[in-house]
Amino acid sequence: MEYHVPVMLAESIEGLNLRPDGTYVDATFGGGGHSRAIMERLGDGGRLYAFDQDEDALPNAIDDARFTLLNENFKYLKSFLRLHGVRQIDGLLADLGVSSHQFDEGTRGFTFRTDGTLDLRMDRRQEYSAFDVVNTLPEENLKNILSLYGELPNAGAMAHAIATARKKKDIETTFELRDAVQRHLPRQQENKFLAMLFQAVRIEVNGELEALKDLLKQASEILKPGGRLVVISYHSLEDRLVKNFMKTGNFEGELKKDFYGNPLVPFKVVSRKAVTPSADELERNNRSRSAKLRIAEKISQEKENID
């Protein structure tokens, strides 16, 4: 299956600060581009565990005794690593969002540019799909999802248009959803608003923000002191969660201190500002345009108390 070159490959691998004998996790395997780059730098004692809930990624598995691919959502990180006898890791990489393959494949509804089934499930073993979101949720709930996850300024009008259209017949395809909201797409911003709409529905279907929170919390628990957390995000909702968690250890961004005034934080931020793609990469890969990479290093409890 066709998978594109991973975004910010060199920057993310450098951010992991790999040790040849270390144990690492690629939380979003996809086409395996990041994983292969990690494997090239591991010695005989190194290990890499990769997660991907999409069965389409399984044929890309790396044939190497040091590599294990788990067909699971990364929100179950700790549980499945424990099954393999792993309780601590030296680094974790997560390249969030939709893979190029999922966009290009078309029939699963990840893009409004081709007509496909209104599905949007990253894990097709789950029952809840985009069809259910669009056709069964009360209009008010739909409005909240479009506002919160899509940040659509006209979420109410969009939700009402969808609720009106589905009274006549179920909305079953991406083009039918597009047509339902057509009159609410501002001229010359049609694609932007459709992208926001599809993002909102996709995040709801896959529980993406809650899964990301679970991943970050678990990563902070199993990373060894000095271990690196490297995350690439593609929209502000994800990036805000990652930025706040790396800086403060919580998702609200509130810095908490102990009795002596020392900050209670699990990480030292390595990248003060988000790393963004180079001009060369932007030219080669238009899909990297919204990517932001952040890096943090786990600090020990002792250092946390001293600092």
Sequence and secondary structure as in RCSB ss.txt:
>XXXX:A:sequence
MEYHVPVMLAESIEGLNLRPDGTYVDATFGGGGHSRAIMERLGDGGRLYAFDQDEDALPNAIDDARFTLLNENFK
YLKSFLRLHGVRQIDGLLADLGVSSHQFDEGTRGFTFRTDGTLDLRMDRRQEYSAFDVVNTLPEENLKNILSLYG
ELPNAGAMAHAIATARKKKDIETTFELRDAVQRHLPRQQENKFLAMLFQAVRIEVNGELEALKDLLKQASEILKP
GGRLVVISYHSLEDRLVKNFMKTGNFEGELKKDFYGNPLVPFKVVSRKAVTPSADELERNNRSRSAKLRIAEKIS
QEKENID
>XXXX:A:secstr
      TTHHHHHHHHT  TT EEEES  TTSHHHHHHHHT  TT EEEEE S GGGGGG    TTEEEE S GG
GHHHHHHHTT   EEEEEEE S  HHHHHH TTSS SSS  BS   SSTTSS  HHHHHHHS HHHHHHHHHHTT
  TTHHHHHHHHHHHHHHS   BHHHHHHHHGGGS TT HHHHHHHHHHHHHHHHHTHHHHHHHHHHHHHHHEEE
EEEEEEEE SHHHHHHHHHHHHHSSSS    B TTS B  SEEES SS B   HHHHHH GGGTT EEEEEEE  
HHHHHH 
